């Protein structure tokens, strides 16, 4: 029984190592640069509404190859061992190389040891390969090394620090899936030969951006917020999204970052009506929970569209939900309803057509570029600007601030040039803000968008900092200005007891 148990344990170890290796390869191939923080988060939250294309891709590209390699290796090893056991004699291994010849006698024990060494080498090789792709070693290192950086730099968004204008401005906040400044041509601060998003480029030129980066044309750095819900958390709370490997707040408390104070809560307390619109299921990655917990957002998603008969129950375009063409039209309907109400409103929406892999080609895409993703980006650029132009034509626009921003850098592997010489940042611009940028060159990250959005709405912020973010309309330097990009990333990646206890679990929120 012991021998059998050892064999089963060894077999499981071998298969698990193979699966980890092929899973890492699949993740990098599918998403490009992916962090362990993202992997750990998605392992800990509900994946309702996940794109089935990813599931089938994983089964085909990761699970199936791992099974095939394991079965073949096990069959070869088993046949060799059986052969030796049956002979019960020395086995002669004849090795020839050119004119040279070696005869090696192998016993059962010798062969077993050789195979064991080969197995160990293979496991080590795959473990090293997995680590090189996902930086598992760095992640584990950070789990056991503490930092007080977040605690020292965090500014809790208390009402005493905020002064709203007498007439509160509406907010329309548009997250563009995977939209980077990188997609512009080099002449406009991007890193492409041809501008894939010319309409968005002109929109930014005609409205408000900031002097970002050494040459003043950089996008907003995502830092550690490299996937959608992490980006939403960063932009609305001024905080990174960090989930310890051993547990997560949602499973323990049924809440999402209960100790954090976010944009939605600030606006709700000021009398705003909040709404989130997404074309997919909002439950994916806990997005609905985050926005409901922080600002009592009304949620409009793919499920809502079905309930309202906007799409048939069996509607399926081979994508996550509703294409952006339809989503923008439904957004117009909801904005008109909100504007007809008596409350100031915050309407937040997230597009989806530009999501990995390679985006969704809708009927409006014109095929100007040779590759699919460029065409999808171009189509998204055109549709977004048309939607913003519609907003500008509405009677309520005069008292409305519009923020257009990417959520994170694209996960389409190999699309955006990345040789290390260019800092990839997300696209952004502020339309009709109630503030004027100070003459200050910043290096900004997505966490800075939290206080900057409030400032754009005419809110005065004492100290010009909320969460870890800095008001970019002000002259105050950001944490990246002060500490440098690499140092901030390093500190944010380390374990923070303050973050875990106060923000993630809310256990000491009242005392801080």
C-alpha positions, -999 to +999 in steps of 0.1 A: +000+000+000+029+023+008+045+017-025+012+024-043+006+056-023+041+068-032+035+061-069+002+079-067+017+109-050+046+110-075+021+107-104+000+136-090+031+157-085+042+151-121+008+159-135+004+190-113+038+203-124+029+197-160-005+214-156+011+244-139+036+248-167+011+246-195-014+268-175+013+295-172+021+292-209-016+295-217-020+325-195+010+344-210+000+334-245-036+346-239-032+376-217+004+387-223+019+401-191-002+387-162+005+390-125+001+365-097-021+390-079-046+387-107-045+349-108-049+347-070-078+372-071-097+353-098-092+320-079-109+336-049-139+353-065-170+341-084-164+338-121-201+342-131-203+355-166-169+345-177-164+343-215-167+306-224-141+311-251-115+313-224-127+281-208-125+261-241-091+278-248-078+267-214-090+231-218-075+229-253-042+247-247-034+238-211-053+209-196-053+186-227-015+190-235-007+184-198-028+152-199-013+140-232+023+146-220+016+129-187+000+098-203+028+094-228+056+099-202+039+075-178+034+049-206+071+051-217+084+049-181+061+020-173+071+000-203+108+005-196+104-006-160+083-037-171+109-047-196+137-046-171+118-065-145+110-093-170+146-097-181+160-097-145+195-094-161+218-066-170+207-046-199+232-033-223+228+002-236+247+008-268+257+045-274+273+055-306+286+089-316+306+090-348+335+065-345+331+062-308+310+036-290+301+032-253+285+001-238+267+007-205+252-020-183+221-009-165+204-028-137+168-021-126+181+001-098+205+020-120+177+026-145+153+037-118+178+061-104+185+076-139+148+080-146+143+096-112+171+121-119+155+128-153+121+133-136+136+156-110+153+176-138+121+178-157+101+190-127+127+216-118+128+228-154+091+232-156+089+248-122+116+273-133+097+279-165+065+286-147+082+310-123+098+329-152+065+333-169+045+343-138+071+356-113+058+332-086+090+336-066+086+374-064+050+370-054+058+345-026+087+368-015+063+397-012+039+377+009+065+373+036+080+408+035+060+436+050+057+472+040+042+502+058+041+523+026+003+522+022-004+530+058+020+559+057+008+574+024-030+567+027-054+596+031-089+585+041-115+603+020-134+619+049-162+644+042-143+671+062-116+671+035-141+677+007-161+708-003-187+704-031-198+734-052-232+748-045-245+734-077-233+698-080-221+686-113-231+654-130-204+628-138-202+605-168-173+581-164-165+559-194-140+530-190-127+519-224-117+482-222-079+478-226-075+513-242-039+525-241-022+557-250+003+533-267-021+528-296-015+563-309+013+570-333+047+583-320+040+618-332+011+620-307+029+603-278+020+567-286+043+539-298+027+527-330+036+533-366+000+542-375-025+557-351-052+531-344-074+556-323-073+589-342-107+601-330-097+596-293-065+614-300-084+644-313-108+642-284-079+645-259-064+674-278-096+693-278-102+688-241-081+685-209-051+663-203-021+669-182+017+671-186+026+635-178+059+619-180+093+633-191+080+646-224+046+656-212+027+631-235+026+599-213-006+581-205-017+571-170+005+543-156-015+513-144+012+501-120-002+471-103-038+476-115-035+455-146-070+439-149-104+454-150-117+452-115-083+461-101-083+492-124-118+501-113-108+499-076-077+520-083-096+547-102-124+549-077-106+545-044-070+554-050-060+519-038-044+488-053-064+456-052-045+431-031-058+397-021-037+375+003-032+340-010-045+324+021-079+341+022-101+368+007-125+393+021-155+385+000-156+349+011-151+358+047-174+388+051-196+389+020-182+423+012-157+439-011-130+461+005-153+471+034-127+495+049-122+515+017-140+548+010-146+553-027-159+577-053-193+561-052-197+566-015-185+601-016-210+610-042-238+590-026-233+609+007-234+641-014-269+632-027-259+616-060-276+587-078-251+562-090-254+537-119-230+512-135-236+499-170-217+470-185-224+449-216-213+416-198-226+401-166-216+425-138-212+396-114-179+386-132-150+392-108-173+407-082-178+440-100-215+443-090-206+436-054-179+463-053-202+490-068-232+480-047-211+480-015-195+513-023-222+538-034-253+517-038-249+517-076-279+506-097-265+478-119-273+476-156-257+446-173-264+417-198-289+402-174-307+436-173-308+437-210-325+403-212-350+412-185-359+444-204-362+425-237-334+446-251-319+413-264-335+379-267-328+352-241-307+332-265-287+363-277-252+352-284-226+370-306-198+347-295-187+373-270-193+383-234-226+399-238-238+430-257-216+447-283-207+483-277-229+495-306-260+485-286-245+494-252-240+531-263-276+533-274-288+519-241-265+543-223-282+572-240-316+559-228-304+556-192-286+590-192-318+607-205-338+591-176-311+601-150-310+637-163-348+639-160-346+632-123-341+656-094-307+643-082-273+649-096-260+616-111-229+596-116-232+573-147-203+549-150-200+525-180-175+499-193-171+490-229-161+455-240-155+452-277-118+458-273-113+429-249-088+402-254-086+380-275-084+403-306-116+421-299-151+418-313-157+428-349-191+445-351-209+456-382-195+491-379-159+480-382-145+492-415-114+470-421-090+499-425-061+480-409-046+446-418-051+431-384-083+425-365-074+441-332-064+474-349-097+475-367-116+469-334-097+496-317-104+520-345-141+512-344-142+517-306-124+550-310-150+562-335-180+550-316-168+564-283-163+599-297-197+598-314-212+589-280-193+618-263-205+642-290-241+631-283-236+639-246-222+674-256-255+681-275-277+674-245-292+702-224-277+688-192-241+687-206-233+722-194-233+710-158-217+676-165-181+664-164-171+635-186-141+613-180-129+589-207-102+565-197-088+531-204-091+506-175-057+489-181-032+480-207-042+455-234-038+418-227-035+409-264-001+393-263+024+409-286+002+436-301+016+467-284+054+472-289+071+467-255+109+467-256+112+484-222+120+518-236+084+530-236+062+533-205+028+520-215+000+540-200-038+540-204-057+566-224-075+594-206-090+628-210-113+651-190-142+668-208-159+699-195-141+699-161-147+726-135-110+730-128-079+742-147-047+722-146-018+738-127+015+743-145+030+710-132+045+680-149+034+648-132+041+611-134+007+598-128-009+564-121-045+552-122-049+558-084-046+595-091-078+595-111-099+592-079-092+627-065-087+642-100-122+632-110-137+649-079-116+680-086-129+680-122-164+681-107-155+712-089-149+696-055-122+712-034-099+687-017-079+697+013-043+686+008-051+674-028-047+638-020-072+609-014-063+573-009-029+570-025-039+593-054-031+629-060-053+656-077-036+661-110-052+696-114-030+707-084+007+715-081+012+687-055+035+658-067+022+623-070+036+593-050+053+582-083+068+617-085+081+614-050+093+578-048+097+566-084+077+540-104+098+510-095+098+518-058+061+524-056+054+491-074+078+473-051+061+487-020+026+480-032+034+444-040+046+437-005+023+426+023+006+454+042-009+446+075-028+480+074-043+471+040-053+436+052-069+446+085-083+480+078-091+481+041-095+445+030-113+432+061-125+464+077-117+450+112-102+483+124-119+507+100-137+526+128-105+531+148-084+545+120 
